[in-house]
Amino acid sequence: MVGVIGDPIRHSLSPLLHNAAFDAMGLDWVSVAFEVGAADTAAALHGARALGLVGLSVTTPHKDGAAREVDERTPLAERLGSVNCVSVRRGRLFGDSTDGAGFLAALERGSGFDPRDRRCLVIGAGGAARAVVAALADAGADEVAVLNRGRPGAASAAALAGEAGRVAQPADLSGAELVVHATPVGLGDPGALHPLVDATLLGPGQTVVDLVYHPGRSALLVAAAAAGASVANGLGMLVHQAALSLEQWTGRPVPVEAMWSGLPPGVGS
Protein backbone atom coordinates (compact mmCIF):
# COMPACT_ATOMS: atom_id res chain seq x y z
CA MET A 1 0.00 0.00 0.00
CA VAL A 2 1.11 3.57 -0.76
CA GLY A 3 -0.47 6.94 -0.19
CA VAL A 4 -0.36 10.68 -0.67
CA ILE A 5 -0.56 13.34 2.06
CA GLY A 6 -1.52 16.98 1.65
CA ASP A 7 -3.94 19.70 2.68
CA PRO A 8 -6.12 20.14 0.72
CA ILE A 9 -6.04 16.66 -0.81
CA ARG A 10 -9.54 15.89 -2.12
CA HIS A 11 -8.61 17.22 -5.56
CA SER A 12 -5.55 14.97 -5.80
CA LEU A 13 -5.32 12.66 -8.78
CA SER A 14 -2.30 10.82 -7.38
CA PRO A 15 -4.22 7.75 -6.12
CA LEU A 16 -5.93 7.44 -9.50
CA LEU A 17 -2.58 7.61 -11.30
CA HIS A 18 -0.90 5.19 -8.90
CA ASN A 19 -3.73 2.67 -9.13
CA ALA A 20 -3.80 2.85 -12.95
CA ALA A 21 -0.11 1.99 -12.97
CA PHE A 22 -0.57 -0.86 -10.49
CA ASP A 23 -3.33 -2.34 -12.66
CA ALA A 24 -1.14 -2.14 -15.77
CA MET A 25 1.78 -3.70 -13.89
CA GLY A 26 -0.33 -6.52 -12.45
CA LEU A 27 0.45 -5.48 -8.87
CA ASP A 28 -2.03 -6.09 -6.07
CA TRP A 29 -1.28 -2.68 -4.55
CA VAL A 30 -3.51 0.27 -3.70
CA SER A 31 -2.95 4.01 -3.23
CA VAL A 32 -5.00 6.16 -0.86
CA ALA A 33 -5.14 9.92 -0.19
CA PHE A 34 -4.79 11.18 3.39
CA GLU A 35 -5.70 14.73 4.37
CA VAL A 36 -3.05 15.78 6.89
CA GLY A 37 -2.81 19.21 8.51
CA ALA A 38 0.39 21.22 8.31
CA ALA A 39 1.28 20.53 11.94
CA ASP A 40 1.04 16.77 11.52
CA THR A 41 3.74 16.04 8.94
CA ALA A 42 5.92 14.09 11.36
CA ALA A 43 2.99 12.07 12.69
CA ALA A 44 1.91 11.14 9.16
CA LEU A 45 5.38 10.00 8.13
CA HIS A 46 5.93 7.93 11.24
CA GLY A 47 2.42 6.54 10.82
CA ALA A 48 3.34 5.39 7.32
CA ARG A 49 6.27 3.51 8.80
CA ALA A 50 4.14 1.99 11.56
CA LEU A 51 1.45 0.90 9.09
CA GLY A 52 3.94 -0.75 6.75
CA LEU A 53 3.31 1.50 3.75
CA VAL A 54 5.83 1.09 0.94
CA GLY A 55 5.84 4.75 -0.04
CA LEU A 56 4.23 8.10 0.40
CA SER A 57 3.79 10.99 -2.03
CA VAL A 58 4.06 14.35 -0.31
CA THR A 59 2.39 17.52 -1.51
CA THR A 60 1.52 20.98 -0.17
CA PRO A 61 2.17 21.96 2.61
CA HIS A 62 4.39 19.08 3.74
CA LYS A 63 7.40 19.00 1.42
CA ASP A 64 9.77 21.03 3.58
CA GLY A 65 8.64 19.32 6.77
CA ALA A 66 9.08 15.89 5.19
CA ALA A 67 12.67 16.78 4.33
CA ARG A 68 13.32 17.41 8.01
CA GLU A 69 11.59 14.26 9.25
CA VAL A 70 12.95 11.49 7.01
CA ASP A 71 15.89 9.39 8.15
CA GLU A 72 17.90 9.89 4.95
CA ARG A 73 17.71 12.25 1.96
CA THR A 74 19.08 11.94 -1.55
CA PRO A 75 21.66 14.58 -2.51
CA LEU A 76 18.98 16.37 -4.55
CA ALA A 77 16.51 16.42 -1.65
CA GLU A 78 19.30 17.67 0.59
CA ARG A 79 20.08 20.43 -1.89
CA LEU A 80 16.45 21.49 -2.18
CA GLY A 81 15.42 21.06 1.45
CA SER A 82 12.27 19.50 0.02
CA VAL A 83 10.87 15.97 -0.32
CA ASN A 84 7.89 14.85 -2.38
CA CYS A 85 8.65 11.12 -2.40
CA VAL A 86 9.18 9.04 0.74
CA SER A 87 10.18 5.37 0.52
CA VAL A 88 9.90 3.09 3.53
CA ARG A 89 12.69 0.51 3.57
CA ARG A 90 13.42 -1.79 6.48
CA GLY A 91 11.67 0.63 8.82
CA ARG A 92 13.60 3.70 7.66
CA LEU A 93 12.25 6.71 5.75
CA PHE A 94 14.13 7.76 2.62
CA GLY A 95 13.28 11.13 1.06
CA ASP A 96 13.72 12.20 -2.54
CA SER A 97 12.41 14.89 -4.89
CA THR A 98 11.02 13.73 -8.23
CA ASP A 99 9.31 17.07 -8.96
CA GLY A 100 12.08 18.61 -11.06
CA ALA A 101 12.65 15.60 -13.29
CA GLY A 102 8.89 15.17 -13.62
CA PHE A 103 8.54 18.81 -14.64
CA LEU A 104 11.20 18.53 -17.35
CA ALA A 105 9.65 15.33 -18.72
CA ALA A 106 6.22 16.98 -18.85
CA LEU A 107 7.64 20.11 -20.47
CA GLU A 108 9.21 18.03 -23.23
CA ARG A 109 6.13 15.86 -23.75
CA GLY A 110 3.57 18.64 -23.63
CA SER A 111 5.34 21.67 -25.08
CA GLY A 112 8.53 20.42 -26.70
CA PHE A 113 10.34 23.17 -24.80
CA ASP A 114 14.08 22.68 -24.23
CA PRO A 115 15.36 24.93 -21.42
CA ARG A 116 18.96 24.89 -22.65
CA ASP A 117 20.21 28.45 -23.26
CA ARG A 118 16.73 29.87 -22.59
CA ARG A 119 15.51 32.60 -20.24
CA CYS A 120 13.22 31.17 -17.57
CA LEU A 121 11.24 32.73 -14.72
CA VAL A 122 9.74 30.81 -11.80
CA ILE A 123 7.05 32.32 -9.60
CA GLY A 124 7.28 31.08 -6.02
CA ALA A 125 9.97 29.75 -3.70
CA GLY A 126 8.35 26.72 -2.06
CA GLY A 127 9.31 23.07 -2.50
CA ALA A 128 7.93 22.66 -6.02
CA ALA A 129 9.36 26.01 -7.13
CA ARG A 130 12.81 25.14 -5.83
CA ALA A 131 12.71 21.78 -7.60
CA VAL A 132 11.83 23.50 -10.88
CA VAL A 133 14.55 26.14 -10.44
CA ALA A 134 17.21 23.49 -9.87
CA ALA A 135 15.96 21.32 -12.73
CA LEU A 136 15.97 24.20 -15.21
CA ALA A 137 19.48 25.21 -14.18
CA ASP A 138 20.73 21.64 -14.41
CA ALA A 139 19.15 21.39 -17.87
CA GLY A 140 21.31 24.30 -19.05
CA ALA A 141 18.98 27.30 -18.85
CA ASP A 142 20.79 30.56 -19.55
CA GLU A 143 18.85 32.31 -16.79
CA VAL A 144 16.50 31.21 -14.03
CA ALA A 145 14.89 34.24 -12.37
CA VAL A 146 12.72 33.78 -9.28
CA LEU A 147 9.75 36.03 -8.54
CA ASN A 148 8.41 35.77 -5.01
CA ARG A 149 6.58 37.94 -2.48
CA GLY A 150 9.44 37.51 0.01
CA ARG A 151 12.87 38.52 -1.29
CA PRO A 152 14.83 36.19 1.05
CA GLY A 153 12.86 33.21 -0.26
CA ALA A 154 13.45 34.33 -3.84
CA ALA A 155 17.17 34.73 -3.23
CA SER A 156 17.42 31.30 -1.58
CA ALA A 157 15.57 29.63 -4.46
CA ALA A 158 17.57 31.50 -7.11
CA ALA A 159 20.81 30.38 -5.47
CA LEU A 160 19.91 26.80 -6.43
CA ALA A 161 20.50 27.81 -10.06
CA GLY A 162 24.06 28.96 -9.38
CA GLU A 163 25.35 31.59 -11.79
CA ALA A 164 22.15 31.35 -13.83
CA GLY A 165 19.95 32.33 -10.90
CA ARG A 166 18.75 35.79 -9.90
CA VAL A 167 15.89 37.48 -8.11
CA ALA A 168 13.24 38.75 -10.52
CA GLN A 169 10.99 41.78 -10.57
CA PRO A 170 7.38 41.68 -11.89
CA ALA A 171 8.43 43.51 -15.07
CA ASP A 172 10.76 40.61 -15.93
CA LEU A 173 7.76 38.53 -16.97
CA SER A 174 7.84 40.10 -20.42
CA GLY A 175 11.38 38.94 -21.19
CA ALA A 176 11.08 35.32 -20.09
CA GLU A 177 10.79 32.59 -22.71
CA LEU A 178 9.41 30.20 -20.08
CA VAL A 179 7.22 31.31 -17.17
CA VAL A 180 6.39 28.75 -14.46
CA HIS A 181 3.84 29.52 -11.77
CA ALA A 182 4.74 27.29 -8.81
CA THR A 183 2.60 28.51 -5.89
CA PRO A 184 -0.78 27.25 -4.59
CA VAL A 185 -2.50 30.48 -5.69
CA GLY A 186 -5.45 29.47 -7.85
CA LEU A 187 -5.79 25.94 -6.45
CA GLY A 188 -9.51 25.27 -6.60
CA ASP A 189 -10.19 28.90 -7.54
CA PRO A 190 -10.23 29.56 -11.30
CA GLY A 191 -10.37 33.33 -10.81
CA ALA A 192 -7.33 33.73 -8.57
CA LEU A 193 -4.15 35.31 -9.95
CA HIS A 194 -0.86 35.69 -8.12
CA PRO A 195 -0.56 39.31 -6.89
CA LEU A 196 2.88 39.79 -8.52
CA VAL A 197 1.74 38.60 -11.93
CA ASP A 198 0.75 41.20 -14.51
CA ALA A 199 -0.74 39.05 -17.27
CA THR A 200 -0.57 41.96 -19.74
CA LEU A 201 3.20 41.38 -19.87
CA LEU A 202 2.73 37.93 -21.41
CA GLY A 203 2.48 37.28 -25.12
CA PRO A 204 3.48 35.33 -28.25
CA GLY A 205 6.73 33.38 -28.16
CA GLN A 206 6.39 32.54 -24.48
CA THR A 207 5.54 29.23 -22.84
CA VAL A 208 3.54 29.61 -19.62
CA VAL A 209 3.11 26.68 -17.24
CA ASP A 210 0.92 26.77 -14.14
CA LEU A 211 1.70 23.84 -11.82
CA VAL A 212 -1.87 24.07 -10.52
CA TYR A 213 -3.99 21.52 -12.39
CA HIS A 214 -7.30 22.01 -10.55
CA PRO A 215 -8.81 23.88 -12.31
CA GLY A 216 -7.24 22.83 -15.59
CA ARG A 217 -7.28 26.40 -16.93
CA SER A 218 -6.31 28.85 -14.21
CA ALA A 219 -6.76 32.60 -14.55
CA LEU A 220 -3.07 32.84 -15.46
CA LEU A 221 -3.36 30.30 -18.28
CA VAL A 222 -6.56 31.87 -19.63
CA ALA A 223 -4.90 35.28 -19.76
CA ALA A 224 -1.65 33.94 -21.21
CA ALA A 225 -3.44 31.99 -23.93
CA ALA A 226 -5.53 35.05 -24.83
CA ALA A 227 -2.29 37.01 -25.17
CA GLY A 228 -0.88 34.44 -27.62
CA ALA A 229 1.41 32.44 -25.34
CA SER A 230 1.67 28.65 -25.37
CA VAL A 231 0.20 27.29 -22.13
CA ALA A 232 0.15 24.11 -20.04
CA ASN A 233 -1.05 23.18 -16.57
CA GLY A 234 0.62 20.99 -13.95
CA LEU A 235 -1.06 17.71 -14.85
CA GLY A 236 1.93 16.51 -16.87
CA MET A 237 4.32 17.18 -14.01
CA LEU A 238 1.97 15.31 -11.65
CA VAL A 239 1.95 12.25 -13.93
CA HIS A 240 5.68 12.13 -14.55
CA GLN A 241 6.80 12.81 -10.98
CA ALA A 242 4.37 10.11 -9.83
CA ALA A 243 5.85 7.64 -12.31
CA LEU A 244 9.35 8.34 -11.02
CA SER A 245 8.18 7.81 -7.44
CA LEU A 246 6.49 4.53 -8.37
CA GLU A 247 9.71 3.30 -9.95
CA GLN A 248 11.44 3.80 -6.61
CA TRP A 249 8.71 2.01 -4.68
CA THR A 250 8.23 -0.95 -7.02
CA GLY A 251 11.75 -1.31 -8.43
CA ARG A 252 10.21 -1.76 -11.88
CA PRO A 253 9.68 0.37 -15.01
CA VAL A 254 6.36 2.19 -14.79
CA PRO A 255 3.93 2.44 -17.77
CA VAL A 256 3.52 6.21 -17.97
CA GLU A 257 1.07 6.02 -20.87
CA ALA A 258 -1.19 3.75 -18.83
CA MET A 259 -1.25 6.44 -16.16
CA TRP A 260 -2.28 9.03 -18.74
CA SER A 261 -4.94 6.67 -20.08
CA GLY A 262 -6.29 6.12 -16.57
CA LEU A 263 -7.33 9.75 -16.23
CA PRO A 264 -11.06 10.47 -16.78
CA PRO A 265 -11.90 12.39 -19.98
CA GLY A 266 -11.61 16.13 -19.54
CA VAL A 267 -9.46 16.02 -16.40
CA GLY A 268 -6.95 18.85 -16.41
CA SER A 269 -8.48 20.53 -19.45
C-alpha positions as CSV (number, residue, x, y, z in Angstrom):
1,M,0.0,0.0,0.0
2,V,1.1,3.6,-0.8
3,G,-0.5,6.9,-0.2
4,V,-0.4,10.7,-0.7
5,I,-0.6,13.3,2.1
6,G,-1.5,17.0,1.7
7,D,-3.9,19.7,2.7
8,P,-6.1,20.1,0.7
9,I,-6.0,16.7,-0.8
10,R,-9.5,15.9,-2.1
11,H,-8.6,17.2,-5.6
12,S,-5.6,15.0,-5.8
13,L,-5.3,12.7,-8.8
14,S,-2.3,10.8,-7.4
15,P,-4.2,7.8,-6.1
16,L,-5.9,7.4,-9.5
17,L,-2.6,7.6,-11.3
18,H,-0.9,5.2,-8.9
19,N,-3.7,2.7,-9.1
20,A,-3.8,2.8,-12.9
21,A,-0.1,2.0,-13.0
22,F,-0.6,-0.9,-10.5
23,D,-3.3,-2.3,-12.7
24,A,-1.1,-2.1,-15.8
25,M,1.8,-3.7,-13.9
26,G,-0.3,-6.5,-12.4
27,L,0.4,-5.5,-8.9
28,D,-2.0,-6.1,-6.1
29,W,-1.3,-2.7,-4.5
30,V,-3.5,0.3,-3.7
31,S,-3.0,4.0,-3.2
32,V,-5.0,6.2,-0.9
33,A,-5.1,9.9,-0.2
34,F,-4.8,11.2,3.4
35,E,-5.7,14.7,4.4
36,V,-3.0,15.8,6.9
37,G,-2.8,19.2,8.5
38,A,0.4,21.2,8.3
39,A,1.3,20.5,11.9
40,D,1.0,16.8,11.5
41,T,3.7,16.0,8.9
42,A,5.9,14.1,11.4
43,A,3.0,12.1,12.7
44,A,1.9,11.1,9.2
45,L,5.4,10.0,8.1
46,H,5.9,7.9,11.2
47,G,2.4,6.5,10.8
48,A,3.3,5.4,7.3
49,R,6.3,3.5,8.8
50,A,4.1,2.0,11.6
51,L,1.4,0.9,9.1
52,G,3.9,-0.7,6.8
53,L,3.3,1.5,3.8
54,V,5.8,1.1,0.9
55,G,5.8,4.7,0.0
56,L,4.2,8.1,0.4
57,S,3.8,11.0,-2.0
58,V,4.1,14.3,-0.3
59,T,2.4,17.5,-1.5
60,T,1.5,21.0,-0.2
61,P,2.2,22.0,2.6
62,H,4.4,19.1,3.7
63,K,7.4,19.0,1.4
64,D,9.8,21.0,3.6
65,G,8.6,19.3,6.8
66,A,9.1,15.9,5.2
67,A,12.7,16.8,4.3
68,R,13.3,17.4,8.0
69,E,11.6,14.3,9.2
70,V,13.0,11.5,7.0
71,D,15.9,9.4,8.1
72,E,17.9,9.9,5.0
73,R,17.7,12.3,2.0
74,T,19.1,11.9,-1.6
75,P,21.7,14.6,-2.5
76,L,19.0,16.4,-4.5
77,A,16.5,16.4,-1.7
78,E,19.3,17.7,0.6
79,R,20.1,20.4,-1.9
80,L,16.4,21.5,-2.2
81,G,15.4,21.1,1.4
82,S,12.3,19.5,0.0
83,V,10.9,16.0,-0.3
84,N,7.9,14.8,-2.4
85,C,8.6,11.1,-2.4
86,V,9.2,9.0,0.7
87,S,10.2,5.4,0.5
88,V,9.9,3.1,3.5
89,R,12.7,0.5,3.6
90,R,13.4,-1.8,6.5
91,G,11.7,0.6,8.8
92,R,13.6,3.7,7.7
93,L,12.2,6.7,5.8
94,F,14.1,7.8,2.6
95,G,13.3,11.1,1.1
96,D,13.7,12.2,-2.5
97,S,12.4,14.9,-4.9
98,T,11.0,13.7,-8.2
99,D,9.3,17.1,-9.0
100,G,12.1,18.6,-11.1
101,A,12.7,15.6,-13.3
102,G,8.9,15.2,-13.6
103,F,8.5,18.8,-14.6
104,L,11.2,18.5,-17.4
105,A,9.6,15.3,-18.7
106,A,6.2,17.0,-18.8
107,L,7.6,20.1,-20.5
108,E,9.2,18.0,-23.2
109,R,6.1,15.9,-23.7
110,G,3.6,18.6,-23.6
111,S,5.3,21.7,-25.1
112,G,8.5,20.4,-26.7
113,F,10.3,23.2,-24.8
114,D,14.1,22.7,-24.2
115,P,15.4,24.9,-21.4
116,R,19.0,24.9,-22.7
117,D,20.2,28.5,-23.3
118,R,16.7,29.9,-22.6
119,R,15.5,32.6,-20.2
120,C,13.2,31.2,-17.6
121,L,11.2,32.7,-14.7
122,V,9.7,30.8,-11.8
123,I,7.0,32.3,-9.6
124,G,7.3,31.1,-6.0
125,A,10.0,29.8,-3.7
126,G,8.4,26.7,-2.1
127,G,9.3,23.1,-2.5
128,A,7.9,22.7,-6.0
129,A,9.4,26.0,-7.1
130,R,12.8,25.1,-5.8
131,A,12.7,21.8,-7.6
132,V,11.8,23.5,-10.9
133,V,14.6,26.1,-10.4
134,A,17.2,23.5,-9.9
135,A,16.0,21.3,-12.7
136,L,16.0,24.2,-15.2
137,A,19.5,25.2,-14.2
138,D,20.7,21.6,-14.4
139,A,19.2,21.4,-17.9
140,G,21.3,24.3,-19.1
141,A,19.0,27.3,-18.8
142,D,20.8,30.6,-19.6
143,E,18.8,32.3,-16.8
144,V,16.5,31.2,-14.0
145,A,14.9,34.2,-12.4
146,V,12.7,33.8,-9.3
147,L,9.8,36.0,-8.5
148,N,8.4,35.8,-5.0
149,R,6.6,37.9,-2.5
150,G,9.4,37.5,0.0
151,R,12.9,38.5,-1.3
152,P,14.8,36.2,1.1
153,G,12.9,33.2,-0.3
154,A,13.4,34.3,-3.8
155,A,17.2,34.7,-3.2
156,S,17.4,31.3,-1.6
157,A,15.6,29.6,-4.5
158,A,17.6,31.5,-7.1
159,A,20.8,30.4,-5.5
160,L,19.9,26.8,-6.4
161,A,20.5,27.8,-10.1
162,G,24.1,29.0,-9.4
163,E,25.4,31.6,-11.8
164,A,22.1,31.3,-13.8
165,G,19.9,32.3,-10.9
166,R,18.8,35.8,-9.9
167,V,15.9,37.5,-8.1
168,A,13.2,38.7,-10.5
169,Q,11.0,41.8,-10.6
170,P,7.4,41.7,-11.9
171,A,8.4,43.5,-15.1
172,D,10.8,40.6,-15.9
173,L,7.8,38.5,-17.0
174,S,7.8,40.1,-20.4
175,G,11.4,38.9,-21.2
176,A,11.1,35.3,-20.1
177,E,10.8,32.6,-22.7
178,L,9.4,30.2,-20.1
179,V,7.2,31.3,-17.2
180,V,6.4,28.8,-14.5
181,H,3.8,29.5,-11.8
182,A,4.7,27.3,-8.8
183,T,2.6,28.5,-5.9
184,P,-0.8,27.3,-4.6
185,V,-2.5,30.5,-5.7
186,G,-5.5,29.5,-7.8
187,L,-5.8,25.9,-6.5
188,G,-9.5,25.3,-6.6
189,D,-10.2,28.9,-7.5
190,P,-10.2,29.6,-11.3
191,G,-10.4,33.3,-10.8
192,A,-7.3,33.7,-8.6
193,L,-4.1,35.3,-9.9
194,H,-0.9,35.7,-8.1
195,P,-0.6,39.3,-6.9
196,L,2.9,39.8,-8.5
197,V,1.7,38.6,-11.9
198,D,0.7,41.2,-14.5
199,A,-0.7,39.1,-17.3
200,T,-0.6,42.0,-19.7
201,L,3.2,41.4,-19.9
202,L,2.7,37.9,-21.4
203,G,2.5,37.3,-25.1
204,P,3.5,35.3,-28.2
205,G,6.7,33.4,-28.2
206,Q,6.4,32.5,-24.5
207,T,5.5,29.2,-22.8
208,V,3.5,29.6,-19.6
209,V,3.1,26.7,-17.2
210,D,0.9,26.8,-14.1
211,L,1.7,23.8,-11.8
212,V,-1.9,24.1,-10.5
213,Y,-4.0,21.5,-12.4
214,H,-7.3,22.0,-10.5
215,P,-8.8,23.9,-12.3
216,G,-7.2,22.8,-15.6
217,R,-7.3,26.4,-16.9
218,S,-6.3,28.9,-14.2
219,A,-6.8,32.6,-14.5
220,L,-3.1,32.8,-15.5
221,L,-3.4,30.3,-18.3
222,V,-6.6,31.9,-19.6
223,A,-4.9,35.3,-19.8
224,A,-1.6,33.9,-21.2
225,A,-3.4,32.0,-23.9
226,A,-5.5,35.1,-24.8
227,A,-2.3,37.0,-25.2
228,G,-0.9,34.4,-27.6
229,A,1.4,32.4,-25.3
230,S,1.7,28.7,-25.4
231,V,0.2,27.3,-22.1
232,A,0.1,24.1,-20.0
233,N,-1.0,23.2,-16.6
234,G,0.6,21.0,-14.0
235,L,-1.1,17.7,-14.9
236,G,1.9,16.5,-16.9
237,M,4.3,17.2,-14.0
238,L,2.0,15.3,-11.7
239,V,1.9,12.3,-13.9
240,H,5.7,12.1,-14.5
241,Q,6.8,12.8,-11.0
242,A,4.4,10.1,-9.8
243,A,5.8,7.6,-12.3
244,L,9.4,8.3,-11.0
245,S,8.2,7.8,-7.4
246,L,6.5,4.5,-8.4
247,E,9.7,3.3,-9.9
248,Q,11.4,3.8,-6.6
249,W,8.7,2.0,-4.7
250,T,8.2,-1.0,-7.0
251,G,11.8,-1.3,-8.4
252,R,10.2,-1.8,-11.9
253,P,9.7,0.4,-15.0
254,V,6.4,2.2,-14.8
255,P,3.9,2.4,-17.8
256,V,3.5,6.2,-18.0
257,E,1.1,6.0,-20.9
258,A,-1.2,3.7,-18.8
259,M,-1.3,6.4,-16.2
260,W,-2.3,9.0,-18.7
261,S,-4.9,6.7,-20.1
262,G,-6.3,6.1,-16.6
263,L,-7.3,9.7,-16.2
264,P,-11.1,10.5,-16.8
265,P,-11.9,12.4,-20.0
266,G,-11.6,16.1,-19.5
267,V,-9.5,16.0,-16.4
268,G,-6.9,18.9,-16.4
269,S,-8.5,20.5,-19.4
